[in-house]
């Protein structure tokens, strides 16, 4: 994927979401993730046991741990560094922890995962 071309497309964006094809669903293991590298950040794309997909910045709000290497359970992921639980839909830390990471809308169409960039 050419992320420079995506950035150029977004620079002229009118506030509408731009859906970008990122990976085939079968390339993401259930309860696992894949990392999509952009020019500015890594994005973790997660797949739940029920084949829901979520996308967020691959960085825990606590100590910037790689969320893509965490354990997916339900609709949350546990950071591998300090066991913070992060909600996949909102990016918010769960329980007594506080913090948030960026999330992106994600969808599956015909077995392909798309992420919305604005």
C-alpha positions as CSV (number, residue, x, y, z in Angstrom):
1,X,0.0,0.0,0.0
2,X,1.4,3.4,-0.9
3,X,0.8,5.5,2.1
4,X,2.3,8.6,0.5
5,X,-0.4,8.5,-2.1
6,X,-3.0,8.1,0.6
7,X,-1.6,11.1,2.4
8,X,-1.8,13.2,-0.8
9,X,-5.4,12.1,-1.3
10,X,-6.3,13.0,2.3
11,X,-4.7,16.4,2.2
12,X,-7.4,17.5,-0.2
13,X,-10.1,15.6,1.8
14,X,-13.4,17.3,2.5
15,X,-14.0,15.6,5.8
16,X,-15.3,12.4,4.3
17,X,-13.9,9.1,5.3
18,X,-11.5,7.5,2.8
19,X,-11.7,3.7,3.0
20,X,-8.3,2.0,2.2
21,X,-7.9,-1.7,1.6
22,X,-5.3,-3.0,4.0
23,X,-5.3,-6.8,4.3
24,X,-7.3,-9.9,3.6
25,X,-9.3,-11.0,6.6
26,X,-7.8,-14.5,6.4
27,X,-4.3,-13.0,6.8
28,X,-5.3,-12.0,10.4
29,X,-5.5,-14.9,12.8
30,X,-8.6,-15.0,15.0
31,X,-7.8,-13.4,18.4
32,X,-4.7,-11.9,16.7
33,X,-3.5,-8.9,14.7
34,X,-1.5,-7.5,11.8
35,X,0.4,-4.3,11.7
36,X,0.0,-1.8,8.9
37,X,2.9,0.6,8.6
38,X,2.2,4.2,7.5
39,X,4.6,7.2,7.2
40,X,3.6,8.5,10.6
41,X,2.6,5.4,12.7
42,X,2.0,1.7,12.9
43,X,-1.7,0.7,12.9
44,X,-2.7,-2.6,14.5
45,X,-5.6,-4.4,12.9
46,X,-7.3,-6.9,15.3
47,X,-9.6,-9.8,14.6
48,X,-11.9,-11.1,17.3
49,X,-13.2,-14.7,17.7
50,X,-16.4,-13.6,16.0
51,X,-14.5,-12.1,13.0
52,X,-15.1,-8.4,14.0
53,X,-12.2,-6.2,13.0
54,X,-10.9,-3.1,14.8
55,X,-8.0,-0.8,14.0
56,X,-6.0,1.4,16.4
57,X,-2.6,3.0,16.7
58,X,-0.2,0.2,17.7
59,X,0.8,2.0,21.0
60,X,-0.5,1.5,24.5
61,X,-1.3,4.8,26.2
62,X,0.6,3.8,29.3
63,X,4.2,3.1,28.2
64,X,3.8,2.9,24.4
65,X,3.9,-0.9,24.3
66,X,3.0,-2.7,21.0
67,X,-0.7,-3.5,21.4
68,X,-0.4,-5.8,18.3
69,X,1.6,-8.2,20.4
70,X,-1.0,-8.3,23.1
71,X,-3.7,-10.9,23.9
72,X,-7.1,-10.3,22.3
73,X,-10.1,-11.3,24.5
74,X,-13.7,-10.3,23.6
75,X,-13.5,-6.8,22.2
76,X,-10.3,-5.8,24.1
77,X,-6.6,-6.3,24.0
78,X,-4.2,-6.7,26.9
79,X,-0.9,-4.8,26.4
80,X,2.1,-7.2,26.6
81,X,4.2,-4.8,28.7
82,X,2.1,-4.0,31.8
83,X,-1.2,-5.8,31.3
84,X,-3.3,-2.7,30.6
85,X,-6.6,-3.7,29.0
86,X,-7.6,-1.5,26.0
87,X,-11.1,-1.4,24.5
88,X,-10.8,-2.2,20.8
89,X,-13.7,0.0,19.7
90,X,-12.9,3.1,21.7
91,X,-9.2,2.8,22.4
92,X,-9.9,3.6,26.0
93,X,-8.0,1.9,28.9
94,X,-10.4,-0.3,31.0
95,X,-10.6,-0.8,34.7
96,X,-8.8,1.5,37.0
97,X,-6.3,2.6,34.3
98,X,-6.8,5.8,32.3
99,X,-5.7,6.7,28.8
100,X,-6.6,6.3,25.2
101,X,-5.0,5.5,21.9
102,X,-6.2,6.5,18.4
103,X,-8.8,4.3,16.7
104,X,-9.8,4.0,13.1
105,X,-13.1,2.7,11.6
106,X,-12.6,-0.7,10.1
107,X,-14.9,-2.9,8.0
108,X,-14.8,-6.2,6.1
109,X,-16.2,-6.5,2.6
110,X,-15.8,-9.7,0.5
111,X,-13.1,-11.0,2.8
112,X,-11.0,-7.8,2.6
113,X,-10.4,-5.4,5.5
114,X,-10.6,-1.7,5.0
115,X,-9.6,1.1,7.3
116,X,-11.2,4.6,7.2
117,X,-8.8,7.6,7.2
118,X,-10.1,11.1,7.3
